[in-house]
Amino acid sequence: MHQNDKVSQTNDGTWDKENESNVGEEVSEDQISLNNLEVSDPSNADLAESEESELPDTSNGNIKIANEDEVPIDELTIGIKQITEEIVQIYELRAETVKEEPSTTLPSELNKPVLTLKNSPGLNKLLANEQYIIEKSNQGTIYTPALITKASIPVIRRGTLNLIQGGYGSHKSRLAAMMSICLLKSPDMELDTLGYEKVDEEEVTVIYFDTERNQSEEFAEAVKLIAWGAGFNSAGDIPNFRFTSLKNTAKKDRLKLVQEFISTVRSETKNPIMVVIDVATDLIENFNNPVQSMSLLDYLGFLTDELSVTVLLLIHENPGTSKARGHFGTEAVNKSSYAVRIAYQLNRQGERTDVILLSDVKNRHAENVEPMILQFDEDTKLLKLGDPDFYARWVLNKNKAKPSLEAYLKILAECLLQPLKQQELVVILTKHFNCSENTVKSRLNEIELNNSEMYIEDKIFNLQKISINGKPTTYELLEINSSETT
């Protein structure tokens, strides 16, 4: 008899069976014995072949079983009833057992029992983080003093990721040098560090990694300037200044070497540490690769927590734009606590002036500080604040001359990363160049007709005007093959 059959008594006292589809289906491997009678699931692979031979012979009113003993119908009836009762008991017992066993799948409701799986080391770390945050939140958030302020506003806080971005030759490294000097300088040194000031009197250790400059001249001169600005005769005399070059190391080894160098310094001091990485994109093979970019940022975040350091990254900008370079640059700005941009200003002819603009891109902990005008100091070879007369002369010169073609191409490369309606583009350009709409439209037509080229991330683009009946005119950049221009 199949386990899905339901046994019922007929009017003549015999037992009949009828299909019962809702009988439990999960006890297929159970076997129940009563005396010598066996009931088993035919679906069992080991019994499948012998199923037919084990079926009882009922032609003479009796049933044959394995030991050849004959069992009268009445005894068989009683046996089947008892077997049925035992099957029901097994189902009930198994249902209770399943309820008691811990689930190995994620609960779909919040009130489901908590898993009792063995915790992994990673899970233990997350649970420990949770407890630590609970303790800190119960104490009330107490911020440790920032490492550096600007105009009395906290900008670089301890244990954070920070960023300086700028184009080629915009003095990013000199700005990083000025921040380093403000942390390292002796109390009697009165050098103005562009409004950046050290908050506490406690000593801070600076670690400076360089990836671009040659060691014998360029980087050697850079650390010498830092030493001079901090009030020391030589970089080796500064007790809390460590520096090295990664230029002659393989890119694949640089992350490991950075960690080892920082760990060595950390083992020697309990000071707060600020790590400067100049330039950060040189730590990975491809700064446009999302996986490599996010892995590096995760790694730097790990360093800030595990080694208790503050990180300052220097990043180039995409050519012709004000955006930090590549996918890494975009994500670095997103993850940074403080980001600042340094850039030479152009006059209306698109020519670079002596005016350097320092502007906050982001400050997670306070309002952005007003942009500052800087100058390169020929005497010290460092940066200095621009005087009011210097700035006024630049503004006057900027407003005098007609904007050059190069100036238009530069701003178009920045604002047409996505197509724009003509009206929107004209508004942007008239405000930027302080000129009339007709002047802007005339220039746009000239740029389009002459197929003037714009360079963005080593790719060449032309301006394209799209006019469709019934729809607003739009402008977009059309990429062209470099082979077509030769």
FENSUL-V493859 format. One record per residue. N is the residue number from 1. RES is the residue in one small letter. PSI is psi as a letter, one per 20 degrees, with the letter a starting at -180 (* if undefined). D_LAST is the distance of its C-alpha to the last C-alpha in Angstrom with 1 decimal. Layout:
BEGIN
N:RES:PSI:D_LAST / N:RES:PSI:D_LAST
END
This chain:
BEGIN
1:m:p:87.9 / 2:h:q:84.3 / 3:q:i:83.7 / 4:n:i:82.5 / 5:d:q:85.9 / 6:k:p:88.2 / 7:v:p:91.9 / 8:s:q:94.5 / 9:q:p:98.3 / 10:t:r:99.7 / 11:n:h:103.1 / 12:d:j:104.8 / 13:g:i:104.0 / 14:t:r:101.2 / 15:w:p:97.6 / 16:d:r:94.7 / 17:k:q:90.9 / 18:e:q:88.2 / 19:n:p:84.5 / 20:e:o:83.3 / 21:s:i:79.5 / 22:n:j:79.4 / 23:v:q:81.1 / 24:g:q:78.9 / 25:e:j:76.5 / 26:e:j:75.7 / 27:v:k:78.8 / 28:s:i:78.0 / 29:e:i:78.8 / 30:d:q:82.2 / 31:q:p:85.2 / 32:i:p:88.7 / 33:s:p:91.9 / 34:l:o:95.3 / 35:n:d:98.0 / 36:n:j:96.5 / 37:l:p:94.4 / 38:e:p:90.6 / 39:v:p:88.0 / 40:s:r:84.4 / 41:d:o:81.1 / 42:p:h:80.3 / 43:s:i:76.6 / 44:n:p:77.2 / 45:a:h:75.4 / 46:d:h:78.3 / 47:l:i:80.9 / 48:a:h:78.9 / 49:e:h:80.2 / 50:s:j:83.9 / 51:e:g:83.9 / 52:e:h:85.7 / 53:s:i:88.4 / 54:e:i:89.2 / 55:l:p:89.9 / 56:p:q:93.6 / 57:d:o:96.1 / 58:t:k:98.1 / 59:s:h:99.9 / 60:n:j:103.3 / 61:g:i:102.9 / 62:n:r:102.0 / 63:i:p:98.7 / 64:k:p:98.0 / 65:i:a:96.0 / 66:a:h:94.9 / 67:n:j:98.4 / 68:e:j:100.1 / 69:d:q:102.3 / 70:e:p:103.1 / 71:v:p:102.4 / 72:p:q:104.3 / 73:i:g:102.5 / 74:d:g:104.0 / 75:e:h:102.7 / 76:l:g:99.3 / 77:t:g:99.2 / 78:i:g:100.1 / 79:g:g:97.5 / 80:i:g:94.7 / 81:k:g:95.6 / 82:q:h:95.5 / 83:i:g:92.1 / 84:t:g:90.7 / 85:e:g:91.9 / 86:e:h:90.4 / 87:i:g:87.0 / 88:v:g:87.1 / 89:q:g:88.0 / 90:i:g:85.1 / 91:y:g:82.6 / 92:e:g:84.0 / 93:l:g:83.9 / 94:r:h:80.3 / 95:a:g:79.2 / 96:e:h:80.8 / 97:t:g:79.1 / 98:v:h:75.7 / 99:k:h:76.3 / 100:e:h:77.1 / 101:e:p:74.2 / 102:p:q:71.2 / 103:s:q:68.1 / 104:t:j:65.1 / 105:t:q:62.7 / 106:l:p:61.4 / 107:p:p:63.9 / 108:s:i:62.9 / 109:e:q:65.2 / 110:l:h:65.8 / 111:n:j:69.6 / 112:k:q:69.0 / 113:p:q:70.3 / 114:v:q:68.1 / 115:l:q:66.7 / 116:t:k:68.6 / 117:l:q:65.8 / 118:k:p:65.5 / 119:n:p:63.2 / 120:s:r:60.1 / 121:p:h:59.2 / 122:g:g:56.3 / 123:l:g:58.7 / 124:n:h:61.2 / 125:k:g:58.6 / 126:l:h:57.8 / 127:l:h:61.5 / 128:a:h:62.0 / 129:n:g:59.2 / 130:e:g:61.0 / 131:q:h:64.3 / 132:y:g:62.7 / 133:i:h:61.1 / 134:i:g:64.5 / 135:e:g:66.3 / 136:k:g:63.8 / 137:s:h:63.9 / 138:n:h:67.7 / 139:q:i:67.8 / 140:g:p:65.7 / 141:t:o:62.1 / 142:i:o:62.3 / 143:y:p:59.0 / 144:t:q:58.9 / 145:p:q:57.8 / 146:a:q:54.0 / 147:l:g:52.6 / 148:i:p:50.7 / 149:t:r:51.2 / 150:k:p:49.3 / 151:a:l:51.5 / 152:s:j:54.3 / 153:i:p:52.3 / 154:p:p:51.8 / 155:v:g:48.1 / 156:i:o:48.0 / 157:r:r:50.8 / 158:r:q:52.1 / 159:g:k:50.7 / 160:t:r:47.6 / 161:l:p:43.8 / 162:n:r:42.1 / 163:l:p:38.5 / 164:i:p:36.6 / 165:q:q:33.1 / 166:g:r:30.6 / 167:g:a:27.1 / 168:y:p:26.0 / 169:g:k:28.6 / 170:s:j:30.9 / 171:h:k:34.0 / 172:k:g:34.6 / 173:s:h:36.3 / 174:r:h:38.4 / 175:l:g:39.5 / 176:a:h:40.5 / 177:a:g:42.3 / 178:m:h:44.3 / 179:m:h:45.4 / 180:s:g:46.5 / 181:i:g:48.4 / 182:c:h:50.3 / 183:l:h:51.6 / 184:l:i:52.4 / 185:k:q:53.7 / 186:s:q:57.3 / 187:p:h:59.6 / 188:d:j:60.0 / 189:m:p:56.3 / 190:e:j:55.5 / 191:l:p:51.7 / 192:d:p:50.3 / 193:t:l:47.9 / 194:l:k:46.2 / 195:g:i:48.9 / 196:y:p:48.6 / 197:e:q:52.1 / 198:k:p:53.8 / 199:v:g:56.4 / 200:d:r:59.1 / 201:e:i:60.7 / 202:e:q:60.3 / 203:e:q:58.0 / 204:v:p:54.6 / 205:t:p:52.6 / 206:v:p:48.8 / 207:i:p:46.6 / 208:y:o:43.1 / 209:f:p:40.5 / 210:d:q:37.3 / 211:t:i:34.2 / 212:e:g:31.6 / 213:r:q:33.3 / 214:n:q:34.7 / 215:q:h:38.4 / 216:s:h:39.6 / 217:e:f:38.2 / 218:e:g:36.3 / 219:f:h:38.4 / 220:a:g:41.6 / 221:e:h:41.1 / 222:a:g:40.6 / 223:v:h:43.9 / 224:k:g:45.6 / 225:l:h:44.7 / 226:i:g:46.0 / 227:a:g:49.2 / 228:w:g:49.6 / 229:g:h:49.1 / 230:a:i:51.6 / 231:g:k:54.2 / 232:f:q:54.1 / 233:n:h:53.6 / 234:s:q:51.5 / 235:a:h:49.7 / 236:g:i:52.2 / 237:d:i:55.0 / 238:i:o:54.0 / 239:p:h:56.1 / 240:n:k:54.0 / 241:f:o:50.5 / 242:r:q:48.7 / 243:f:q:45.2 / 244:t:r:43.0 / 245:s:p:39.4 / 246:l:j:37.7 / 247:k:h:34.7 / 248:n:k:36.1 / 249:t:q:37.2 / 250:a:q:35.5 / 251:k:h:34.2 / 252:k:i:36.5 / 253:d:i:39.5 / 254:r:g:38.9 / 255:l:g:40.7 / 256:k:g:43.7 / 257:l:h:43.7 / 258:v:g:43.5 / 259:q:g:46.4 / 260:e:g:48.5 / 261:f:g:47.9 / 262:i:g:48.9 / 263:s:h:51.9 / 264:t:g:53.1 / 265:v:g:53.0 / 266:r:h:54.7 / 267:s:i:57.5 / 268:e:i:58.2 / 269:t:q:58.3 / 270:k:j:59.4 / 271:n:q:57.4 / 272:p:q:54.9 / 273:i:p:51.5 / 274:m:p:48.1 / 275:v:p:45.1 / 276:v:p:41.8 / 277:i:o:38.7 / 278:d:n:35.8 / 279:v:q:33.2 / 280:a:h:34.4 / 281:t:i:31.2 / 282:d:j:31.4 / 283:l:i:34.5 / 284:i:r:32.6 / 285:e:h:29.8 / 286:n:o:27.9 / 287:f:i:28.5 / 288:n:i:27.2 / 289:n:o:29.8 / 290:p:g:32.8 / 291:v:g:35.3 / 292:q:g:34.4 / 293:s:g:34.2 / 294:m:h:37.6 / 295:s:g:39.2 / 296:l:g:38.3 / 297:l:h:39.7 / 298:d:g:42.8 / 299:y:g:43.3 / 300:l:h:43.1 / 301:g:h:45.6 / 302:f:g:47.8 / 303:l:g:47.8 / 304:t:h:48.9 / 305:d:g:51.9 / 306:e:h:52.9 / 307:l:j:52.5 / 308:s:l:53.3 / 309:v:q:50.2 / 310:t:p:48.0 / 311:v:p:44.3 / 312:l:o:41.7 / 313:l:q:38.0 / 314:l:p:35.1 / 315:i:p:31.8 / 316:h:r:28.3 / 317:e:q:26.9 / 318:n:p:23.8 / 319:p:p:21.1 / 320:g:j:21.7 / 321:t:r:24.9 / 322:s:k:28.5 / 323:k:p:28.9 / 324:a:q:29.9 / 325:r:p:27.2 / 326:g:a:27.0 / 327:h:h:29.9 / 328:f:g:32.0 / 329:g:g:31.6 / 330:t:g:32.6 / 331:e:h:35.6 / 332:a:g:36.6 / 333:v:g:37.0 / 334:n:h:39.0 / 335:k:i:41.3 / 336:s:q:41.7 / 337:s:h:44.9 / 338:y:p:43.3 / 339:a:p:39.7 / 340:v:q:38.6 / 341:r:p:35.3 / 342:i:p:34.6 / 343:a:q:31.9 / 344:y:q:31.3 / 345:q:q:31.7 / 346:l:q:29.4 / 347:n:a:30.6 / 348:r:i:29.8 / 349:q:j:26.9 / 350:g:j:25.4 / 351:e:q:26.3 / 352:r:p:28.1 / 353:t:a:31.8 / 354:d:i:34.6 / 355:v:p:35.9 / 356:i:p:35.6 / 357:l:p:36.7 / 358:l:o:38.5 / 359:s:p:39.1 / 360:d:p:40.7 / 361:v:h:38.6 / 362:k:p:41.6 / 363:n:o:45.2 / 364:r:h:47.1 / 365:h:i:50.5 / 366:a:r:50.5 / 367:e:q:48.8 / 368:n:q:45.6 / 369:v:q:46.4 / 370:e:q:45.2 / 371:p:q:41.9 / 372:m:q:42.5 / 373:i:p:40.9 / 374:l:r:40.3 / 375:q:q:39.5 / 376:f:p:38.6 / 377:d:o:41.7 / 378:e:h:41.1 / 379:d:g:44.6 / 380:t:i:44.7 / 381:k:j:41.0 / 382:l:a:41.6 / 383:l:q:41.2 / 384:k:r:43.8 / 385:l:p:44.7 / 386:g:p:43.4 / 387:d:q:46.3 / 388:p:g:46.9 / 389:d:h:46.2 / 390:f:g:42.8 / 391:y:g:41.9 / 392:a:g:43.3 / 393:r:h:41.3 / 394:w:g:38.1 / 395:v:g:39.1 / 396:l:g:40.0 / 397:n:h:36.7 / 398:k:h:34.8 / 399:n:i:36.6 / 400:k:g:36.4 / 401:a:q:32.9 / 402:k:p:30.6 / 403:p:p:28.1 / 404:s:r:24.6 / 405:l:g:21.4 / 406:e:h:20.6 / 407:a:g:24.1 / 408:y:g:23.5 / 409:l:h:20.2 / 410:k:g:22.1 / 411:i:h:25.1 / 412:l:h:23.2 / 413:a:h:21.6 / 414:e:g:25.1 / 415:c:i:27.1 / 416:l:k:24.9 / 417:l:h:24.9 / 418:q:q:27.1 / 419:p:q:27.0 / 420:l:q:29.4 / 421:k:q:31.5 / 422:q:g:30.7 / 423:q:g:34.2 / 424:e:g:33.7 / 425:l:g:30.3 / 426:v:g:31.8 / 427:v:g:34.8 / 428:i:g:32.8 / 429:l:h:30.7 / 430:t:h:33.8 / 431:k:g:35.7 / 432:h:g:33.0 / 433:f:i:32.4 / 434:n:l:35.9 / 435:c:r:35.0 / 436:s:r:35.8 / 437:e:h:34.5 / 438:n:h:33.5 / 439:t:g:31.4 / 440:v:g:29.6 / 441:k:h:29.0 / 442:s:g:27.7 / 443:r:g:25.1 / 444:l:g:24.1 / 445:n:g:23.7 / 446:e:g:21.6 / 447:i:g:19.2 / 448:e:g:19.0 / 449:l:h:18.6 / 450:n:j:15.8 / 451:n:l:13.9 / 452:s:p:14.2 / 453:e:q:12.7 / 454:m:p:15.2 / 455:y:p:15.1 / 456:i:o:17.9 / 457:e:l:18.8 / 458:d:j:15.3 / 459:k:q:14.1 / 460:i:p:12.1 / 461:f:q:14.3 / 462:n:q:15.0 / 463:l:p:18.6 / 464:q:p:20.3 / 465:k:p:23.7 / 466:i:o:26.0 / 467:s:o:29.1 / 468:i:p:31.7 / 469:n:p:35.1 / 470:g:i:37.8 / 471:k:q:35.6 / 472:p:q:34.3 / 473:t:p:30.8 / 474:t:q:28.6 / 475:y:q:25.3 / 476:e:r:23.1 / 477:l:p:19.7 / 478:l:o:17.4 / 479:e:p:15.1 / 480:i:q:11.6 / 481:n:p:9.7 / 482:s:h:7.1 / 483:s:h:5.5 / 484:e:i:5.7 / 485:t:i:3.8 / 486:t:*:0.0
END
